[in-house]
Structure formats: C-alpha cells, structure tokens
Amino acid sequence: MSEFDESKAKERFMLLNLVRLAGIALVLVAIAFSQLASNVPAALNIVLGLMGMGIFFFWPRRLASQWKSDDE
C-alpha cells in the first residue's frame, strides 16, 4: 500500500475541474457563435456544443480511471 500523496491529489482535483470548465467554455462558445455570429455555420456550432458536452461528461471519468490504473 502506498502512502497518500496530498499534493498529487490536489493536482488531480484541479485538473479534473479545469477539464470540466473547458467543456463548459466550449459549450458557451458554441452558444455565443449561434447567437452573435451569423456567418458561422450551424454544423460547427453543433459540433462545438457536442464536443464541449463530451469533454465535460466523459474526460474527467476517463482521467480518473487512468490515474486509478497507474496507482495500482
């Protein structure tokens, strides 16, 4: 059993939150493009929004599972 490393846990927690914020930011950019910029294609807005949601929901879980397998 390894000793608990608090600094490593803090770094990982911050990274998970930054990934979530990046996903939210991408969704907000897609919304802003759809509302403000009429020359941006609708397909690009949809792709940006879906990518942002995918980042928000799935990347933190994937990172956590990678870290769990690295720790074991």
ZIGI-V774406 format. One record per backbone hydrogen bond with DSSP energy under -0.5 kcal/mol. NH is the residue of the N-H (numbers start at 1). CO is the residue of the C=O. If there is no record, write none. Layout:
# ZIGI-V774406
nh=NH co=CO
nh=NH co=CO
This chain:
# ZIGI-V774406
nh=6 co=4
nh=9 co=5
nh=10 co=6
nh=11 co=7
nh=12 co=8
nh=13 co=9
nh=14 co=10
nh=15 co=11
nh=16 co=12
nh=17 co=13
nh=18 co=14
nh=19 co=15
nh=20 co=16
nh=21 co=17
nh=22 co=18
nh=23 co=19
nh=24 co=20
nh=25 co=21
nh=26 co=22
nh=27 co=23
nh=28 co=24
nh=29 co=25
nh=30 co=26
nh=31 co=27
nh=32 co=28
nh=33 co=29
nh=34 co=30
nh=35 co=31
nh=36 co=32
nh=37 co=32
nh=37 co=33
nh=38 co=36
nh=40 co=37
nh=45 co=41
nh=46 co=42
nh=47 co=43
nh=48 co=44
nh=49 co=45
nh=50 co=46
nh=51 co=47
nh=52 co=48
nh=53 co=49
nh=54 co=50
nh=55 co=51
nh=56 co=52
nh=57 co=53
nh=58 co=54
nh=59 co=54
nh=59 co=55
nh=60 co=55
nh=62 co=58
nh=63 co=59
nh=64 co=60
nh=65 co=61
nh=66 co=62
nh=67 co=63
nh=68 co=64
nh=69 co=65
nh=70 co=66
nh=71 co=67
nh=72 co=68
